[in-house]
Structures are given as structure tokens and as C-alpha cells.
Amino acid sequence: MEASTLKLDERLLPHFCALAYRPKPEGKTPPCVESIIVIVVKDENGNFRFLVSPTYREVVQGHDLAYIDSLLNDFKERAKLNSEALFQQLCSLGVGPLVTQEAGPSLATHPILLELCRRFVQL
């Protein structure tokens, strides 16, 4: 995965979806800010950016790592085909090791997530 640091203009990121890693057994620990490993942002022109924690491989347990890597690659490919459907699906993930932590119309109103975006790298 090639990644580069991304500078964000808060005004250009009206929609977002924060995805958290939730290791098994599911349901025992609710996702928290520390477990967010992917933030998807969609600007007002419909352009997507997938931002990933540069340390997600240290957070994700070994048995889930190949699956998460596969999901990230799949997200990039599916965004090319039907980005709006993918975004809607990502905003409502509730099962599996990657779940929706938070989604909304304005990333600028979530300072913690905005700070994570500044530290994350573009997929």
C-alpha cells in the first residue's frame, strides 16, 4: 500500500465515515476513538479519500490483518465502480472486524476525527 500524508481543508469535507477495528469476540468492547483505523471522506464534488491510520497494522490482530488489507483494496476498487453505494454501505457497517464508529455530514464539527485525519495517510 502506498500512502502519502494528506492536508485537509475542513471546508471541503462535508461527509465522512469513521471505521473502527473491533477484534473478536464481537460485542465485548464497543468501538472507541483509539480503535478508528479508517476515515472515509467525500467532498462536495463526490470525490472520495480513504485515510488510514499509519499504525493500523499494529492495532489489527494478526488473524484479521489479511482480511482488513483485502477490505482496503476492495474499497479502492469499488469506489471506482459505484462510490455512492460504497459510501452508504460503509456508513452502516455493523458486523465483522471493521464497523462504523461514526458517520455524518460535516467532519469539521468533529475535532477529534479531524485531528486523526491529519495524522492518517491516504490509501
C-alpha positions as a printed Julia matrix, in Angstrom:
123×3 Matrix{Float64}:
   0.0     0.0    0.0
   1.4     3.36  -0.99
   0.4     6.21   1.24
   1.09    9.89   1.43
   0.28   12.45   4.07
  -2.82   14.46   3.23
  -3.51   18.06   4.13
  -7.2    18.64   4.76
  -9.28   21.7    4.08
 -12.14   21.42   6.57
 -14.5    23.32   4.26
 -14.12   20.72   1.5
 -15.01   17.66   3.55
 -18.72   17.75   4.25
 -19.3    13.98   4.54
 -17.34   11.41   6.48
 -17.41    7.9    7.83
 -15.07    6.68  10.57
 -14.46    2.94  10.7
 -13.18    1.23  13.83
 -11.43   -2.08  14.24
 -13.32   -4.37  16.59
 -11.5    -7.62  17.27
 -13.31  -10.8   18.2
 -15.14  -11.61  20.32
 -17.53   -9.06  18.87
 -19.66   -7.06  21.19
 -17.44   -7.26  24.27
 -15.79   -3.9   23.75
 -17.55   -1.08  21.96
 -15.5     0.72  19.31
 -13.73    3.84  20.58
 -11.7     6.66  19.06
  -8.48    4.75  19.67
  -9.75    1.88  17.51
 -10.56    4.04  14.46
  -8.28    2.9   11.67
 -10.05    4.23   8.54
 -11.79    7.51   7.81
 -13.57    7.92   4.5
 -14.22   11.48   3.39
 -16.35   12.61   0.49
 -16.08   16.18  -0.73
 -18.93   18.19  -2.19
 -17.93   17.06  -5.7
 -18.37   13.41  -4.73
 -14.63   12.66  -4.64
 -13.56   10.05  -2.1
 -10.47    9.8    0.03
  -9.63    6.83   2.17
  -7.47    7.81   5.11
  -5.83    5.03   7.08
  -4.0     5.03  10.37
  -0.29    4.63   9.66
  -0.16    2.2   12.59
  -3.23    0.11  11.77
  -1.08   -3.0   11.27
  -0.03   -2.69  14.91
  -3.65   -2.33  16.07
  -5.21   -5.11  13.99
  -4.72   -8.6   15.38
  -2.72  -10.99  13.24
  -5.65  -13.21  12.27
  -7.59  -10.16  10.96
  -4.76   -8.39   9.15
  -5.08  -10.14   5.77
  -8.84   -9.6    5.83
  -8.52   -5.87   6.66
  -5.86   -5.45   3.94
  -8.19   -7.16   1.48
 -11.09   -4.88   2.5
  -8.99   -1.77   1.99
  -8.01   -2.89  -1.5
 -11.64   -3.76  -2.23
 -12.78   -0.32  -1.06
 -10.44    1.38  -3.53
 -11.7    -0.74  -6.43
 -15.38   -0.46  -5.53
 -15.07    3.33  -5.18
 -14.15    3.44  -8.88
 -17.28    1.49  -9.86
 -20.02    2.81  -7.58
 -18.66    5.19  -4.98
 -22.01    6.37  -3.64
 -23.24    2.83  -2.91
 -19.93    2.0   -1.24
 -20.09    5.12   0.92
 -23.63    4.29   2.04
 -22.55    0.76   2.93
 -19.5     1.96   4.86
 -21.69    4.35   6.85
 -23.68    1.42   8.22
 -21.19   -1.41   8.85
 -22.23   -3.23  12.0
 -20.73   -6.71  11.86
 -17.25   -8.06  11.4
 -13.89   -6.68  12.46
 -14.42   -3.29  10.76
 -17.5    -1.36  11.9
 -18.86    2.14  11.54
 -17.9     4.21  14.56
 -19.44    7.45  13.35
 -20.72    9.0   10.13
 -22.07   12.39   9.34
 -22.44   15.37   7.07
 -19.64   17.55   8.47
 -16.2    16.36   9.5
 -15.41   19.93  10.6
 -17.75   19.52  13.58
 -15.76   16.55  14.93
 -12.39   17.93  16.08
 -11.08   14.57  17.31
 -11.77   12.9   13.97
 -10.36   15.88  12.11
  -7.15   15.54  14.1
  -7.0    11.83  13.27
  -7.39   12.71   9.58
  -4.36   14.96   9.83
  -2.33   12.06  11.21
  -3.68    9.39   8.87
  -2.29    8.66   5.42
  -4.11    8.42   2.13
  -4.71    4.9    0.85
